[in-house]
Amino acid sequence: MQPETSAVSQQTAATGTRLVALMVVLVLFSPLAIDIYLPALPAMAETFAVDTARVQDTVTWFMFSLGLGQLLAGPLADRLGRRPIALGGVTIYALSAAMAYWAQTLDLLLVARLLQGFGACATSVAAFAAVRDSFGPERSGRMISYLNGAICFIPALAPILGSWLTHEFGWRSNFSFMAGFALVAGSFIALCFKETRPADTNTDGAMISLDRYMSVLREPAFLFHATLCMLSMAVILAYVTSAPVWLMMELGQDMGQFTLWFGVNAALNILACMIAPKYMDKFGTRKTLSAGLILLVISGAAMLAFSSISQAWAFMGPIFMCSFGFAFVLGSSAGKALAPFGDRAGTAAALLGLFQMSGAGIMVSLTQRLDLTPPMLLTFQMWLLIPGLLILWSKLGHRWHGAVPAH
């Protein structure tokens, strides 16, 4: 009996490892679609003969649909299953990447990116749902950390590949690579990914319930923390879209130098994401959130102080500090936003994703039209968090960030 038990446990472990590997592939679609072509933004602006803010919209439009799609992808994954949603997302992603490759106008490219965001959203939702299905509430947290680790590594590696592709084959090759990745990854998913949706999943009633969403939006603690997540994500998105323009077009950095700066910051981001949970365990979420907000405000002040210095370090130094602030704010705010909703965690998570991705995308797209230089734009975005810090320190903040009873 013992050898049989051992063989079964080994088979189960192998199955779990294979599933995690497949889910890592699924979550790579989103960061790959953002980071790989960042070094190509100046070349794209030149091709379409437009202002760089218009080309930066290819990132913000993608982020908008990535967040908005969660309101539909989550319920669809419950209704139809994880596997169909994953395969459907991969298909949309591949077709929209091909559409972006062939786009002869910026408007058509923007439409392609909007569609690609919906596809990437579906793959991500399917991945996280499948992990929760397969590993339960205890082990799934550890497995999800592996997925998040994979997401964090892409910003360090993808721009290196994107720089080489753009230099050797032109900026459109980034989108043909995305389409090719989708075809290969989709084949593996089709062959190896078995349905994980629990048999007792409730699929009765309306797929999207407005009352269910409104019950979450009426909770002040959710609105406060979701807004902080949105504002901190807007800082990172403003950096991601502005850095290629500022470093390469204004400061004269070549693709290799830009990729190095971007990669160093991505590595610091990974380090910050590892430190934030330990800091929370030791000091609590309130002090972690406060420290993160203070770091972002100080980063804004440093960005303003160095704004007249036309050197890459003067721009990236405050960004390095900001990466730690972002990790601290996001880590402590996201959990608190979802805390009151034990019975509506999926709905609350979808709305949080909408705030974080779509809200940040809209904010950055609008503020990029204020005709500010990237250092001033980032200072503005970072200082938008000052009211959040003041509220956190107030009696209202103590109530909103206190112990929240589960509904």
JOCORVEN-V656129 format. One record per residue. N is the residue number from 1. RES is the residue in one small letter. PHI is phi in radians with two decimals (999 if undefined). PSI is psi in radians with two decimals (NA if undefined). NEAR is the number of other C-alpha atoms within 8 Angstrom. Layout:
n,res,phi,psi,near
N,RES,PHI,PSI,NEAR
N,RES,PHI,PSI,NEAR
This chain:
n,res,phi,psi,near
1,m,999,-0.64,4
2,q,-1.12,-0.81,5
3,p,-1.05,-0.63,6
4,e,-1.14,-0.75,7
5,t,-1.07,-0.74,8
6,s,-1.09,-0.72,8
7,a,-1.13,-0.70,8
8,v,-1.13,-0.77,8
9,s,-1.14,-0.65,8
10,q,-1.13,-0.69,8
11,q,-1.14,-0.71,8
12,t,-1.10,-0.75,8
13,a,-1.10,-0.71,8
14,a,-1.12,-0.70,8
15,t,-1.11,-0.74,8
16,g,-1.11,-0.73,9
17,t,-1.10,-0.74,8
18,r,-1.11,-0.72,8
19,l,-1.11,-0.80,10
20,v,-1.06,-0.72,11
21,a,-1.07,-0.74,8
22,l,-1.15,-0.68,12
23,m,-1.23,-0.58,13
24,v,-1.05,-0.75,12
25,v,-1.03,-0.74,9
26,l,-1.17,-0.66,12
27,v,-1.38,-0.20,15
28,l,-1.27,-0.33,11
29,f,-1.02,-0.76,12
30,s,-1.15,-1.02,11
31,p,-1.11,-0.57,11
32,l,-1.07,-0.72,12
33,a,-1.18,-0.35,9
34,i,-1.64,-0.84,9
35,d,-1.52,-0.48,11
36,i,-1.15,-0.61,15
37,y,-1.79,0.15,14
38,l,-1.00,-0.72,12
39,p,-1.11,-0.27,14
40,a,-1.61,-0.07,11
41,l,-0.98,-0.80,13
42,p,-1.05,-0.70,12
43,a,-1.16,-0.63,8
44,m,-1.16,-0.73,10
45,a,-1.07,-0.64,13
46,e,-1.21,-0.72,8
47,t,-1.06,-0.80,6
48,f,-1.56,-0.05,8
49,a,0.93,0.89,6
50,v,-2.25,2.91,8
51,d,-1.15,2.61,7
52,t,-1.08,-0.50,10
53,a,-1.07,-0.58,9
54,r,-1.18,-0.69,9
55,v,-1.25,-0.60,13
56,q,-1.08,-0.41,12
57,d,-1.09,-0.38,10
58,t,-1.11,-0.46,11
59,v,-1.43,-0.82,12
60,t,-1.21,-0.60,13
61,w,-1.15,-0.69,13
62,f,-1.07,-0.79,13
63,m,-1.10,-0.66,13
64,f,-1.07,-0.88,17
65,s,-1.27,-0.48,14
66,l,-1.07,-0.68,14
67,g,-1.39,-0.80,16
68,l,-1.08,-0.65,13
69,g,-1.08,-0.39,12
70,q,-1.13,-0.50,15
71,l,-1.12,-0.44,13
72,l,-1.81,-0.68,9
73,a,-1.13,-0.67,12
74,g,-1.06,-0.98,11
75,p,-1.06,-0.63,10
76,l,-1.12,-0.66,11
77,a,-1.13,-0.59,14
78,d,-1.29,-0.65,12
79,r,-1.35,-0.81,8
80,l,-1.76,-0.39,8
81,g,1.96,2.82,12
82,r,-1.29,-0.72,15
83,r,-1.10,-0.84,11
84,p,-1.06,-0.65,9
85,i,-1.19,-0.71,15
86,a,-1.09,-0.84,15
87,l,-1.17,-0.66,12
88,g,-1.12,-0.73,10
89,g,-1.11,-0.74,14
90,v,-1.09,-0.71,15
91,t,-1.11,-0.82,11
92,i,-1.07,-0.73,12
93,y,-1.07,-0.81,16
94,a,-1.13,-0.80,14
95,l,-1.15,-0.70,9
96,s,-1.25,-0.57,12
97,a,-1.13,-0.71,15
98,a,-1.12,-0.68,11
99,m,-1.10,-0.72,10
100,a,-1.13,-0.66,13
101,y,-1.07,-0.72,10
102,w,-1.55,-0.16,7
103,a,-1.01,2.22,9
104,q,-1.75,-0.13,6
105,t,-2.27,2.70,7
106,l,-1.16,-0.61,9
107,d,-1.05,-0.74,6
108,l,-1.18,-0.64,10
109,l,-1.11,-0.70,13
110,l,-1.12,-0.71,11
111,v,-1.09,-0.74,8
112,a,-1.06,-0.72,12
113,r,-1.20,-0.62,15
114,l,-1.08,-0.79,12
115,l,-1.14,-0.67,13
116,q,-1.12,-0.59,14
117,g,-1.08,-0.70,17
118,f,-1.12,-0.71,15
119,g,-1.11,-0.80,14
120,a,-1.12,-0.63,15
121,c,-1.06,-0.77,16
122,a,-1.10,-0.72,16
123,t,-1.15,-0.67,16
124,s,-1.20,-0.80,13
125,v,-1.06,-0.76,12
126,a,-1.08,-0.71,13
127,a,-1.11,-0.90,14
128,f,-1.18,-0.62,10
129,a,-1.14,-0.73,10
130,a,-1.13,-0.66,12
131,v,-1.13,-0.76,15
132,r,-1.11,-0.70,10
133,d,-1.04,-0.77,10
134,s,-1.52,-0.49,9
135,f,-2.00,-0.09,10
136,g,1.31,3.06,9
137,p,-1.16,-0.50,7
138,e,-1.35,-1.07,7
139,r,-1.31,-0.39,8
140,s,-1.10,-0.56,12
141,g,-1.05,-0.75,8
142,r,-1.17,-0.72,8
143,m,-1.17,-0.68,11
144,i,-1.12,-0.55,10
145,s,-1.12,-0.57,8
146,y,-1.13,-0.73,9
147,l,-1.11,-0.76,12
148,n,-1.13,-0.60,8
149,g,-1.09,-0.71,9
150,a,-1.11,-0.71,11
151,i,-1.09,-0.68,11
152,c,-1.20,-0.52,11
153,f,-1.30,-0.45,11
154,i,-1.06,-0.77,12
155,p,-1.04,-0.42,15
156,a,-1.40,-0.59,14
157,l,-1.74,-0.68,9
158,a,-1.05,-0.75,11
159,p,-1.10,-0.49,16
160,i,-1.11,-0.83,11
161,l,-1.11,-0.75,9
162,g,-1.09,-0.68,14
163,s,-1.06,-0.79,15
164,w,-1.14,-0.79,8
165,l,-1.06,-0.79,12
166,t,-1.12,-0.73,15
167,h,-1.17,-0.71,8
168,e,-1.49,-0.66,6
169,f,-2.20,-0.04,8
170,g,1.64,2.84,8
171,w,-1.14,-0.48,13
172,r,-1.13,-0.42,11
173,s,-1.10,-0.41,11
174,n,-1.09,-0.66,12
175,f,-1.37,-0.55,12
176,s,-1.20,-0.58,11
177,f,-1.13,-0.75,8
178,m,-1.04,-0.75,12
179,a,-1.11,-0.75,13
180,g,-1.13,-0.72,9
181,f,-1.04,-0.74,8
182,a,-1.11,-0.69,13
183,l,-1.14,-0.80,10
184,v,-1.18,-0.86,8
185,a,-1.11,-0.70,10
186,g,-1.08,-0.61,11
187,s,-1.13,-0.76,8
188,f,-1.11,-0.75,10
189,i,-1.09,-0.78,11
190,a,-1.08,-0.65,8
191,l,-1.44,-0.60,6
192,c,-1.97,-0.35,7
193,f,-1.55,1.96,10
194,k,-1.63,2.63,5
195,e,-1.06,2.39,7
196,t,-2.04,-0.07,10
197,r,-1.04,2.24,10
198,p,-1.06,2.55,6
199,a,-1.13,-0.46,4
200,d,-1.62,0.26,4
201,t,-1.05,2.27,7
202,n,-1.38,2.01,5
203,t,-2.04,0.26,7
204,d,-1.39,2.80,5
205,g,1.36,-3.02,4
206,a,-1.15,2.47,5
207,m,-1.20,-0.68,9
208,i,-2.13,2.05,7
209,s,-1.85,2.03,7
210,l,-1.11,-0.68,6
211,d,-1.07,-0.66,6
212,r,-1.14,-0.73,9
213,y,-1.19,-0.71,11
214,m,-1.13,-0.57,8
215,s,-1.12,-0.51,8
216,v,-1.37,-0.77,11
217,l,-1.17,-0.35,9
218,r,-1.40,-0.08,7
219,e,-1.58,1.96,8
220,p,-1.01,-0.64,8
221,a,-1.08,-0.66,10
222,f,-1.15,-0.85,12
223,l,-1.05,-0.72,11
224,f,-1.11,-0.89,11
225,h,-1.30,-0.61,12
226,a,-1.15,-0.63,14
227,t,-1.16,-0.68,10
228,l,-1.12,-0.70,13
229,c,-1.07,-0.73,14
230,m,-1.12,-0.81,13
231,l,-1.16,-0.68,14
232,s,-1.24,-0.64,13
233,m,-1.15,-0.60,12
234,a,-1.10,-0.62,13
235,v,-1.06,-0.85,11
236,i,-1.14,-0.71,10
237,l,-1.16,-0.68,12
238,a,-1.09,-0.69,12
239,y,-1.14,-0.84,11
240,v,-1.04,-0.71,9
241,t,-1.44,-0.46,11
242,s,-1.58,-0.52,10
243,a,-1.01,-0.79,10
244,p,-1.05,-0.71,14
245,v,-1.15,-0.82,12
246,w,-1.24,-0.84,10
247,l,-1.25,-0.70,12
248,m,-1.58,-0.74,14
249,m,-1.52,-0.62,10
250,e,-1.64,-0.71,7
251,l,-1.74,-0.04,10
252,g,1.31,0.35,7
253,q,-1.27,2.47,10
254,d,-1.48,3.09,7
255,m,-1.05,-0.68,9
256,g,-1.12,-0.75,9
257,q,-1.17,-0.74,8
258,f,-1.04,-0.80,13
259,t,-1.07,-0.66,12
260,l,-1.12,-0.86,8
261,w,-1.03,-0.79,9
262,f,-1.12,-0.70,11
263,g,-1.17,-0.70,12
264,v,-1.06,-0.76,9
265,n,-1.14,-0.66,12
266,a,-1.09,-0.70,12
267,a,-1.12,-0.72,10
268,l,-1.13,-0.60,11
269,n,-1.11,-0.73,12
270,i,-1.08,-0.80,11
271,l,-1.04,-0.76,8
272,a,-1.09,-0.69,12
273,c,-1.16,-0.44,12
274,m,-1.42,-0.59,8
275,i,-1.33,-0.66,8
276,a,-0.95,-0.84,12
277,p,-1.08,-0.66,9
278,k,-1.17,-0.67,8
279,y,-1.12,-0.71,10
280,m,-1.12,-0.71,12
281,d,-1.07,-0.63,8
282,k,-1.48,-0.72,6
283,f,-1.97,-0.18,9
284,g,1.61,2.84,9
285,t,-1.26,-0.56,10
286,r,-1.11,-0.85,9
287,k,-1.17,-0.57,9
288,t,-1.16,-0.80,15
289,l,-1.10,-0.76,12
290,s,-1.08,-0.77,11
291,a,-1.11,-0.72,10
292,g,-1.11,-0.76,14
293,l,-1.14,-0.71,14
294,i,-1.10,-0.74,10
295,l,-1.07,-0.71,12
296,l,-1.18,-0.69,15
297,v,-1.16,-0.75,12
298,i,-1.14,-0.67,8
299,s,-1.05,-0.69,14
300,g,-1.10,-0.71,14
301,a,-1.14,-0.71,9
302,a,-1.15,-0.69,9
303,m,-1.08,-0.73,15
304,l,-1.15,-0.76,10
305,a,-1.11,-0.60,7
306,f,-1.66,0.06,9
307,s,-1.10,-0.42,11
308,s,-1.52,-0.08,5
309,i,-1.66,2.02,6
310,s,-1.52,1.07,7
311,q,-2.28,2.57,7
312,a,-1.09,-0.66,8
313,w,-1.13,-0.56,6
314,a,-1.17,-0.50,12
315,f,-1.50,-0.76,12
316,m,-1.41,-0.48,9
317,g,-0.96,-0.95,8
318,p,-1.07,-0.56,12
319,i,-1.14,-0.70,11
320,f,-1.01,-0.79,10
321,m,-1.13,-0.70,11
322,c,-1.07,-0.58,11
323,s,-1.07,-0.64,13
324,f,-1.24,-0.72,14
325,g,-1.06,-0.75,14
326,f,-1.05,-0.82,13
327,a,-1.10,-0.69,13
328,f,-1.20,-0.75,15
329,v,-1.18,-0.83,16
330,l,-1.14,-0.75,11
331,g,-1.10,-0.69,11
332,s,-1.52,-0.45,13
333,s,-1.45,-0.71,14
334,a,-1.06,-0.79,12
335,g,-1.10,-0.73,8
336,k,-1.19,-0.56,12
337,a,-1.13,-0.62,15
338,l,-1.58,-0.25,12
339,a,-0.94,-0.69,9
340,p,-1.33,0.00,10
341,f,-2.13,1.07,11
342,g,-1.04,-0.62,9
343,d,-1.62,-0.09,5
344,r,-2.35,0.64,8
345,a,-1.07,-0.70,9
346,g,-1.12,-0.77,7
347,t,-1.11,-0.79,11
348,a,-1.11,-0.69,13
349,a,-1.14,-0.67,9
350,a,-1.12,-0.75,12
351,l,-1.18,-0.66,11
352,l,-1.08,-0.73,11
353,g,-1.09,-0.66,12
354,l,-1.10,-0.82,14
355,f,-1.04,-0.90,14
356,q,-1.16,-0.77,15
357,m,-1.59,-1.03,15
358,s,-1.18,-0.75,15
359,g,-1.06,-0.79,11
360,a,-1.13,-0.68,16
361,g,-1.07,-0.78,15
362,i,-1.13,-0.79,10
363,m,-1.02,-0.83,9
364,v,-1.20,-0.69,12
365,s,-1.06,-0.69,12
366,l,-1.27,-0.78,8
367,t,-1.24,-0.44,8
368,q,-1.19,-0.22,10
369,r,-1.66,0.15,8
370,l,-1.48,0.04,6
371,d,1.06,0.70,5
372,l,-1.71,2.61,9
373,t,-1.20,2.71,6
374,p,-0.91,-0.74,10
375,p,-1.07,-0.70,11
376,m,-1.24,-0.65,11
377,l,-1.07,-0.77,12
378,l,-1.21,-0.64,13
379,t,-1.02,-0.80,13
380,f,-1.05,-0.80,9
381,q,-1.12,-0.72,12
382,m,-1.17,-0.68,15
383,w,-1.35,-0.19,10
384,l,-1.15,-0.24,8
385,l,-1.52,-0.11,14
386,i,-1.03,-0.80,10
387,p,-1.02,-0.63,7
388,g,-1.11,-0.68,10
389,l,-1.15,-0.74,11
390,l,-1.14,-0.68,8
391,i,-1.14,-0.72,10
392,l,-1.04,-0.65,12
393,w,-1.39,-0.18,8
394,s,-1.51,3.02,8
395,k,-1.08,-0.64,8
396,l,-1.09,-0.75,8
397,g,-1.12,-0.64,11
398,h,-1.11,-0.61,10
399,r,-1.29,-0.75,8
400,w,-1.24,-0.55,10
401,h,-1.81,0.27,11
402,g,-1.49,-2.81,7
403,a,-1.24,2.07,5
404,v,-1.80,2.09,8
405,p,-1.16,2.38,5
406,a,-1.22,2.36,7
407,h,-1.48,NA,6
